[in-house]
């Protein structure tokens, strides 16, 4: 197993860097609904067929690899998601505050690297991809044919993070880490349709499959060294915010602190990391900071009903300050029929498929710092991003065994289903 270097901390960065670039939700029912919507939402004026693919965001080198959505997951094309890098860097270097935050992101959540490709979704017509770029504090739409930028939306504050796309593929929600805000944008124009306030450091976003609600998980400060449970209160206001996806008004908040306490886990962090709904959305399965496992939450009963503790890697240090952005396990997905979960054991260097009924895990598949888990286009495989090995790996939901690995760019994180034009192989002239 590879050794992980401790987080980079400096006095300025520790005060300013704000959230992790990793989790979020795994692609399950919402991703399937989105894939279905994007496959059928082509304009009648366009007769060009679409091809389902997976977009892999390579966060540290500012690129995206586009691979087949199932089968052998072979590469389809490659994309530069920071074509305006020189312009953005000139703006940052000219503004002392922007420069401070830029360097804080590099030395904190970036582990010494810039964060250029956190999350991404394609447009329904398969002609563009929308990307959140943490170090540039923005969201951009990139034309897949030319590689040029269609529109750019600077988020409030100084860092963008996880996104979610509506089931019909027309709206994208993005977390603005430092302003405790989620912006909801028109995916075609970049125009803001609304926004809402969250807890400290909004992270994961999930649209319900009917498109009526957005769930946001705020994870608090994950870059301080105050990682002992006794100092958990210093991590900030961490709660789930549920809003109406039409009015963007808050309809509910859920603080897992009280639910964890009621379950007898007063020393556990209440920072909800990646999460995934069951197909009927009656249950939410979620990970929390520092924990090698996950929880089952009954939405209607408003309580935690089950807890699954997964094996520890004996080679993993028990020093929490060496764990990346307070993660231990980060990445969870569910197969389309809701019978199996797939978990990325980030700091323990494995991934595993878990039976949802019994919570029994399958084989532990060795993986290097797996940072995300999603579902293949045909629903047969769990796809994890191995950020420590610069590859994505497919694991069969039925057997729990590894299927294949595909090399990608530097530090892959989010992997999302999407579509491109059927004959697309990459931007022309680039």
C-alpha positions in Angstrom: 0.0 0.0 0.0 1.4 3.5 -0.8 2.2 5.8 2.1 0.3 9.0 2.4 2.2 12.2 3.1 0.7 14.5 5.9 -1.4 17.4 4.9 0.4 20.6 3.9 -0.2 23.3 6.4 1.0 26.9 6.7 -0.4 29.5 9.1 -2.1 31.5 6.3 -3.4 28.4 4.5 -4.7 26.8 7.6 -6.8 29.8 8.4 -8.3 30.1 4.9 -8.5 26.8 3.1 -12.0 25.5 3.5 -13.2 22.3 2.1 -12.4 19.0 0.5 -12.4 18.4 -3.2 -13.5 15.0 -3.1 -16.8 13.6 -2.1 -19.8 13.4 -3.1 -22.7 11.6 -4.2 -22.5 8.5 -6.0 -24.3 8.1 -9.3 -27.4 6.0 -8.8 -31.0 6.6 -9.4 -30.4 10.3 -10.1 -27.5 9.5 -12.5 -29.6 6.9 -14.3 -32.5 9.3 -14.6 -30.1 12.0 -15.9 -28.6 9.5 -18.4 -32.1 8.6 -19.6 -33.1 12.3 -19.9 -30.0 13.3 -21.8 -30.3 10.4 -24.2 -33.8 11.5 -25.2 -33.5 15.3 -24.9 -31.9 16.0 -28.2 -33.5 18.8 -30.1 -35.7 17.7 -33.0 -33.6 19.9 -35.3 -30.6 17.8 -34.6 -30.4 14.3 -36.1 -27.0 13.6 -34.7 -27.0 10.5 -32.4 -25.5 10.6 -28.9 -23.1 8.3 -27.3 -23.1 7.5 -23.6 -19.7 8.0 -21.9 -18.1 8.6 -18.6 -16.3 11.9 -17.8 -13.3 11.5 -15.5 -12.1 14.7 -14.0 -8.3 14.8 -13.5 -8.2 17.4 -10.8 -4.5 18.2 -10.5 -3.7 18.5 -14.2 -6.9 20.2 -15.3 -8.1 17.7 -17.8 -10.9 15.2 -18.4 -10.7 11.8 -19.9 -13.8 10.6 -21.7 -14.2 6.8 -21.6 -16.8 4.3 -22.6 -19.6 4.0 -20.1 -19.5 0.1 -19.9 -17.7 -2.9 -21.4 -14.0 -2.3 -21.6 -14.2 1.4 -20.6 -11.7 2.3 -23.3 -10.8 5.9 -23.9 -12.9 7.9 -26.3 -11.3 11.3 -26.0 -9.4 13.8 -23.9 -10.2 17.4 -22.9 -8.4 20.4 -21.5 -10.7 22.0 -18.9 -8.5 25.0 -18.2 -8.0 26.5 -21.7 -8.1 30.0 -20.1 -5.5 29.2 -17.5 -3.2 32.1 -18.4 -6.0 34.6 -18.1 -7.2 33.2 -14.8 -3.7 33.2 -13.3 -3.1 36.8 -14.4 -6.3 37.8 -12.5 -5.3 35.9 -9.4 -1.8 37.3 -9.4 -3.2 40.8 -9.6 -5.4 40.4 -6.6 -3.7 39.7 -3.2 -6.8 38.2 -1.6 -7.5 35.8 -4.6 -3.8 34.9 -4.5 -3.9 34.0 -0.8 -7.0 31.8 -1.3 -5.4 30.2 -4.4 -2.3 29.3 -2.5 -4.3 28.1 0.5 -6.2 25.7 -1.7 -2.9 24.5 -3.2 -1.3 23.9 0.2 -4.4 22.6 1.9 -7.1 20.5 0.2 -4.9 20.3 -2.9 -2.1 18.5 -1.0 0.4 20.7 -2.7 -1.4 20.8 -6.1 -3.9 23.1 -7.8 -7.5 21.9 -8.2 -8.7 22.4 -11.7 -11.4 19.8 -12.3 -13.6 18.9 -9.4 -17.0 17.9 -10.9 -18.5 17.8 -14.4 -21.7 17.1 -16.3 -22.5 17.1 -20.0 -25.4 19.1 -21.5 -28.4 17.1 -22.8 -27.4 17.6 -26.5 -23.9 16.2 -25.8 -22.2 19.3 -27.2 -20.8 20.8 -24.0 -19.5 19.8 -20.6 -19.9 21.9 -17.5 -17.0 21.8 -15.0 -16.4 23.2 -11.5 -12.8 24.4 -11.0 -12.0 25.0 -7.3 -8.8 26.9 -7.7 -10.4 29.3 -10.1 -13.6 29.6 -8.0 -15.8 29.2 -11.0 -17.9 26.9 -13.2 -17.4 26.9 -17.0 -19.1 25.3 -20.0 -16.7 23.9 -22.5 -17.6 23.2 -26.2 -16.7 19.6 -26.8 -16.1 20.2 -30.5 -13.7 23.1 -30.2 -12.5 23.0 -26.6 -13.4 26.7 -26.1 -15.4 28.1 -23.3 -19.1 28.8 -23.9 -19.7 30.6 -20.6 -18.1 31.2 -17.2 -19.8 31.7 -13.8 -17.6 32.9 -10.9 -19.1 31.5 -7.7 -19.4 33.7 -4.6 -16.4 33.5 -2.4 -13.1 31.8 -3.5 -13.7 28.2 -4.2 -16.2 26.0 -6.2 -16.8 22.4 -5.3 -19.2 19.5 -5.9 -22.1 19.8 -8.3 -25.3 18.0 -9.2 -27.4 18.1 -12.3 -31.2 18.0 -12.4 -32.9 14.8 -13.6 -33.9 16.6 -16.9 -30.3 17.8 -17.4 -31.2 21.5 -17.6 -29.9 22.8 -14.3 -26.7 22.4 -12.4 -26.2 23.1 -8.7 -22.7 24.0 -7.5 -21.3 24.5 -4.0 -19.4 27.7 -3.2 -17.3 26.5 -0.3 -16.2 29.8 1.2 -19.5 31.6 1.1 -21.7 28.8 2.4 -23.8 29.1 -0.7 -25.2 26.8 -3.5 -25.7 28.4 -6.9 -28.2 26.8 -9.3 -27.4 27.6 -13.0 -29.0 27.1 -16.4 -26.8 24.5 -17.9 -27.0 26.0 -21.4 -26.4 29.6 -20.6 -24.7 29.7 -17.2 -27.4 32.2 -15.9 -28.1 31.9 -12.2 -31.6 30.7 -11.6 -31.4 30.9 -7.8 -29.2 30.2 -4.8 -29.5 29.1 -1.2 -27.6 29.3 2.1 -26.1 26.2 3.6 -24.1 25.1 6.6 -20.3 25.6 6.8 -18.5 24.5 3.7 -21.1 23.1 1.4 -20.0 20.0 -0.4 -22.2 17.3 -1.9 -25.4 18.1 -3.7 -28.1 15.6 -4.7 -31.3 16.3 -6.7 -34.2 14.0 -5.8 -35.2 11.8 -8.8 -38.4 13.8 -9.3 -36.4 17.0 -9.5 -38.4 18.7 -6.7 -35.7 19.0 -4.1 -32.0 19.5 -3.6 -30.1 18.0 -0.7 -26.8 19.7 0.3 -24.3 18.3 2.7 -22.1 20.9 4.6 -18.9 19.3 5.9 -17.3 22.1 7.9 -13.6 22.7 8.2 -11.7 19.6 7.2 -8.2 21.1 7.0 -7.4 21.9 10.6 -5.3 19.6 12.8 -8.0 19.6 15.5 -9.1 16.1 14.6 -9.5 14.5 18.0 -13.2 14.0 18.8 -12.8 16.3 21.8 -12.2 19.2 19.3 -15.0 18.2 16.9 -17.0 21.3 17.9 -14.4 23.5 16.2 -15.2 22.0 12.8 -18.2 24.3 12.2 -21.9 24.0 11.5 -22.4 20.8 9.6 -25.9 19.9 8.5 -27.9 18.8 5.6 -30.0 21.5 3.9 -33.0 20.4 1.9 -34.5 23.1 -0.5 -37.4 23.3 -2.9 -35.7 23.0 -6.3 -38.1 25.6 -7.9 -38.1 28.3 -5.2 -34.8 27.4 -3.6 -36.4 28.0 -0.2 -35.3 25.8 2.7 -37.8 23.1 3.6 -35.8 21.1 6.0 -32.5 20.8 7.8 -31.0 17.6 9.2 -28.2 17.7 11.8 -26.7 14.3 12.1 -25.1 15.2 15.4 -28.4 14.5 17.2 -29.1 11.4 15.2 -25.6 10.0 15.9 -26.0 10.8 19.5 -29.3 8.9 19.6 -27.6 6.0 18.0 -24.9 6.0 20.8 -22.1 7.6 18.8 -21.3 10.8 20.5 -17.7 10.7 19.5 -18.4 10.3 15.7 -18.1 13.3 13.3 -21.4 14.6 11.9 -19.8 15.8 8.7 -21.8 13.9 6.0 -19.5 13.1 3.1 -20.6 11.2 -0.1 -24.1 9.9 0.2 -26.6 7.9 -2.0 -30.3 7.3 -1.9 -32.0 4.0 -2.3 -34.0 3.7 -5.5 -37.3 4.7 -3.7 -35.4 7.4 -1.8 -36.7 6.1 1.5 -33.2 5.5 2.8 -30.0 7.5 2.6 -26.6 5.8 2.9 -23.8 8.2 3.9 -20.2 8.4 5.0 -18.8 10.7 7.7 -15.4 12.1 8.4 -12.8 9.7 10.0 -15.0 6.6 9.8 -14.2 3.4 7.9 -17.8 2.5 7.1 -21.2 4.1 6.5 -24.7 4.6 7.9 -28.3 4.0 6.8 -30.7 6.8 7.5 -34.5 6.4 7.3 -35.8 9.6 5.7 -39.4 9.3 6.9 -38.5 8.2 10.4 -35.7 10.8 10.6 -33.3 8.4 12.3 -30.2 6.3 11.7 -31.3 2.7 11.4 -28.1 0.8 10.7 -24.3 1.2 10.8 -21.7 -0.7 8.8 -18.1 -0.8 10.0 -15.7 -1.9 7.3 -12.2 -3.4 7.8 -9.2 -1.2 8.5 -6.0 -1.5 6.6 -3.3 -2.3 9.2 -0.9 -0.3 7.1 -3.0 2.9 7.5 -1.8 5.2 10.2 -4.2 5.9 13.1 -3.0 9.5 13.2 -6.0 11.3 11.9 -4.0 14.4 10.9 -2.4 12.2 8.2 -5.7 11.4 6.6 -6.6 13.5 3.5 -9.1 16.2 4.3 -10.6 14.3 7.3 -11.6 11.4 5.1 -11.1 7.8 5.9 -13.6 6.4 3.4 -14.9 8.7 0.7 -17.1 7.4 -2.1 -20.3 5.4 -2.1 -22.7 4.2 -4.9 -25.5 1.8 -5.4 -26.5 -0.5 -8.2 -29.7 0.4 -10.1 -31.9 -2.2 -8.4 -30.7 -1.2 -4.9 -29.3 -4.5 -3.8 -25.6 -3.7 -3.6 -23.5 -0.7 -2.4 -20.0 0.0 -3.5 -17.7 1.8 -1.0 -14.3 3.5 -1.7 -12.1 3.0 1.3 -9.9 6.0 0.5 -7.3 5.9 3.3 -7.4 2.1 3.6 -6.6 1.6 -0.1 -9.4 -0.7 -1.1 -12.9 -0.7 -2.5 -15.6 -3.3 -1.8 -19.2 -4.2 -2.7 -21.6 -4.5 0.2 -24.8 -6.5 0.2 -27.5 -3.9 1.1 -29.8 -6.4 2.9 -27.1 -8.1 5.1 -24.4 -5.3 5.0 -21.9 -8.1 4.4 -18.9 -6.8 2.4 -17.4 -8.8 -0.4 -13.7 -9.0 -1.4 -11.5 -6.1 -0.6 -10.2 -4.9 -4.0 -6.9 -3.2 -3.6 -6.9 0.3 -4.9 -4.7 3.4 -4.4 -6.5 6.2 -2.6 -9.9 5.6 -4.2 -11.7 8.9 -4.1 -15.1 8.3 -5.7 -17.5 5.6 -6.6 -20.2 5.6 -9.3 -22.1 3.2 -11.5 -21.4 2.2 -15.1 -23.8 3.0 -17.8 -25.2 -0.5 -18.0 -25.5 -0.7 -14.2 -23.3 -3.8 -13.9 -20.2 -2.3 -12.5 -19.0 0.1 -9.8 -16.5 2.6 -11.1 -13.9 4.0 -8.6 -11.4 6.7 -9.2 -7.9 5.6 -8.0 -6.4 9.1 -7.3 -3.2 7.6 -6.1 -2.6 5.5 -9.2 -4.1 7.8 -11.9 -6.6 5.2 -13.1 -10.3 4.3 -12.9 -11.2 0.7 -12.0 -14.4 -1.3 -12.6 -15.7 -3.7 -10.0 -18.5 -6.2 -10.8 -21.5 -5.6 -8.5 -22.6 -9.2 -8.8 -19.3 -10.8 -7.9 -17.4 -8.0 -6.1 -14.4 -8.8 -8.3 -12.3 -6.4 -10.3 -13.1 -6.2 -14.0 -10.5 -3.8 -15.4 -8.6 -0.6 -14.9 -8.0 2.3 -17.3 -5.2 4.8 -17.1 -6.3 8.5 -16.9 -4.8 11.8 -15.9 -3.3 13.2 -12.7 -5.4 12.6 -9.6 -8.8 11.5 -10.9 -11.7 12.3 -8.6 -15.3 12.7 -9.8 -16.6 10.3 -12.5 -19.9 11.1 -14.1 -22.1 9.6 -16.7 -22.9 11.8 -19.7 -23.1 12.0 -23.4 -21.1 13.2 -26.4 -21.9 13.4 -30.1 -21.7 9.9 -31.5 -18.6 10.7 -33.7 -16.8 12.7 -31.0 -13.2 11.8 -30.3 -11.9 15.1 -28.8 -11.8 18.8 -29.6 -10.6 19.6 -33.1 -7.3 21.3 -33.6 -6.1 20.6 -30.0 
